[in-house]
Amino acid sequence: MLRLFVALGLPHATSMDLAMLTGGGVPGARWVPPENYHVTLRFIGEVTEPQAEDIASALTAISAKPFDLQIKGCGVFGHDQPRAIWAGVEASEALTNLQKKIERAFQRMGLAPDRRKFVPHITLARLRNAEPLKVQQFVQDHSLYKAAPIAIDSFGLYSSDLSHSGSIYHLEQSYKLARVTA
């Protein structure tokens, strides 16, 4: 069985810049290593090898043009009981269209629809028993963060191996975005 997701990888410089935000001030935070930063387009979950091959094949048919991605601000999932701190990703028509094309391709091949609303973000920390006030202060302190725009010209199919120290991600296949003539 493979645990898969589709995501946008980040350039090393952007990951290092984001990593400068993390570290201290939030007891109960387990900070995500910078090499694991990504923007999830679709979590798939556990699949068999043949299903993984079908998924990889379906993704080759995705046609979308390159676009710029803007990382801006910070937020939290689970306000009363914080679960994660994230860096925001500005929604754009191109990003939303790519995510919808991936979702439609998976539904056509029989995968159950993703019930969660697409909220583009980069998880910076997972939280366990973190003080809501400390989390709120971190988010407030970094609310004006803005990275340089990132040129997105591909997306990837990733596998995730769970370990005691956290997930280890592997890029299984990369898919180029190309100028689409309509």
Legacy VTK file of the C-alpha trace (Angstrom):
# vtk DataFile Version 3.0
C-alpha trace
ASCII
DATASET POLYDATA
POINTS 182 float
0.000 0.000 0.000
1.109 3.516 -0.772
-0.054 6.711 0.955
-0.330 9.372 -1.774
-1.107 13.040 -2.256
-0.794 15.592 -5.052
1.014 18.826 -4.247
3.013 21.814 -5.375
6.602 21.645 -4.220
8.371 24.807 -3.110
11.768 26.161 -4.172
14.531 25.670 -1.606
14.904 29.447 -1.074
11.200 29.813 -0.282
11.297 26.881 2.149
14.312 28.388 3.935
12.545 31.755 4.127
9.452 30.114 5.650
11.629 28.160 8.078
12.853 31.479 9.502
9.316 32.018 10.873
9.358 28.817 12.894
11.142 27.554 15.938
10.137 29.037 19.226
7.380 30.660 21.132
4.756 27.935 20.777
5.094 25.105 23.317
3.396 21.971 21.970
4.346 22.754 18.346
6.041 20.093 16.244
7.610 22.139 13.460
7.535 20.642 9.972
11.005 20.288 8.409
11.445 22.775 5.519
12.055 19.945 3.031
8.457 18.814 3.714
6.814 22.166 2.910
4.300 21.905 0.086
0.820 23.019 -0.981
-1.496 20.005 -1.034
-3.797 19.984 -4.052
-5.444 16.660 -3.200
-4.851 14.135 -0.426
-5.517 10.640 -1.756
-4.616 8.320 1.114
-3.768 4.615 1.034
-3.922 2.915 -2.354
-2.627 -0.295 -3.932
0.204 -0.310 -6.510
-2.240 -0.758 -9.438
-4.362 2.153 -8.145
-1.208 4.272 -7.810
-0.369 3.537 -11.446
-3.899 4.565 -12.519
-3.598 7.768 -10.468
-0.218 8.586 -12.026
-1.677 7.967 -15.474
-4.728 10.166 -14.802
-2.465 13.028 -13.759
-0.592 12.949 -17.096
-3.810 14.090 -18.779
-4.049 17.287 -16.686
-3.585 20.338 -18.864
-3.046 23.714 -17.204
-0.789 26.683 -17.716
2.002 27.834 -15.388
1.152 30.498 -12.839
2.578 32.494 -9.956
1.906 31.477 -6.355
1.834 34.035 -3.554
2.481 32.991 0.069
1.076 35.525 2.469
0.315 35.639 6.197
-0.189 32.886 8.757
-3.182 31.197 10.290
-4.317 28.294 12.387
-6.649 25.337 11.982
-8.772 24.695 15.069
-9.135 28.079 16.758
-10.402 26.890 20.161
-8.201 23.805 20.134
-5.398 24.641 17.675
-4.235 21.681 15.546
-1.899 23.308 13.013
-0.174 26.570 12.141
0.049 27.372 8.442
1.384 29.947 5.997
-1.351 31.199 3.717
-1.440 30.844 -0.040
-3.413 33.471 -1.917
-6.196 31.876 -3.887
-5.922 32.434 -7.623
-8.020 31.341 -10.552
-5.114 29.317 -11.982
-4.482 27.492 -8.682
-8.181 26.756 -8.175
-8.555 25.531 -11.772
-5.592 23.160 -11.407
-6.983 21.747 -8.169
-10.441 21.272 -9.730
-8.985 19.510 -12.785
-7.139 17.085 -10.518
-10.287 16.464 -8.467
-12.384 15.833 -11.613
-9.767 13.440 -13.013
-9.840 11.419 -9.776
-13.633 11.318 -9.661
-13.728 10.097 -13.283
-11.471 7.196 -12.286
-13.730 6.318 -9.357
-12.024 7.903 -6.342
-14.411 9.301 -3.749
-14.666 13.101 -3.860
-12.612 15.061 -1.355
-15.180 16.324 1.167
-12.912 19.041 2.544
-13.003 22.539 1.106
-9.786 23.401 -0.730
-7.868 25.827 1.494
-4.423 26.356 -0.037
-1.764 26.558 2.680
1.637 25.320 3.811
1.642 23.518 7.157
4.394 24.959 9.354
3.619 23.101 12.605
1.335 20.441 14.002
0.098 21.215 17.491
-0.621 19.102 20.528
-1.939 20.752 23.684
-0.644 24.147 22.550
-1.803 27.214 24.441
-4.311 29.036 22.215
-2.931 32.421 23.340
0.640 31.475 22.326
-0.626 30.229 18.958
-2.682 33.391 18.473
0.389 35.515 19.295
2.519 33.606 16.760
-0.109 34.091 14.044
-0.455 37.777 14.904
3.338 38.286 14.908
3.574 36.792 11.399
0.339 38.098 9.883
2.189 40.506 7.564
4.579 37.868 6.205
4.782 37.865 2.420
7.155 35.773 0.302
8.358 36.620 -3.177
5.980 35.184 -5.802
6.848 31.662 -6.918
6.635 30.610 -10.561
4.760 27.290 -10.606
5.438 25.223 -13.709
4.757 21.723 -12.363
2.979 19.697 -9.697
3.830 16.336 -8.235
2.496 13.022 -7.033
4.033 12.312 -3.624
4.123 9.312 -1.346
4.243 9.639 2.418
5.947 7.237 4.795
4.966 7.610 8.423
7.802 7.382 10.939
8.308 8.115 14.636
9.881 11.469 13.786
7.085 12.463 11.367
6.220 11.890 7.742
8.846 11.424 5.068
7.724 12.573 1.618
8.972 11.232 -1.711
8.259 12.809 -5.088
7.035 9.874 -7.168
6.374 11.742 -10.392
6.410 15.344 -11.576
3.955 16.777 -14.111
4.854 19.834 -16.175
2.359 22.615 -16.701
2.366 23.977 -20.246
0.885 26.939 -21.991
-2.615 25.875 -23.020
-4.043 27.132 -26.294
-7.780 27.560 -26.090
LINES 1 183
182 0 1 2 3 4 5 6 7 8 9 10 11 12 13 14 15 16 17 18 19 20 21 22 23 24 25 26 27 28 29 30 31 32 33 34 35 36 37 38 39 40 41 42 43 44 45 46 47 48 49 50 51 52 53 54 55 56 57 58 59 60 61 62 63 64 65 66 67 68 69 70 71 72 73 74 75 76 77 78 79 80 81 82 83 84 85 86 87 88 89 90 91 92 93 94 95 96 97 98 99 100 101 102 103 104 105 106 107 108 109 110 111 112 113 114 115 116 117 118 119 120 121 122 123 124 125 126 127 128 129 130 131 132 133 134 135 136 137 138 139 140 141 142 143 144 145 146 147 148 149 150 151 152 153 154 155 156 157 158 159 160 161 162 163 164 165 166 167 168 169 170 171 172 173 174 175 176 177 178 179 180 181
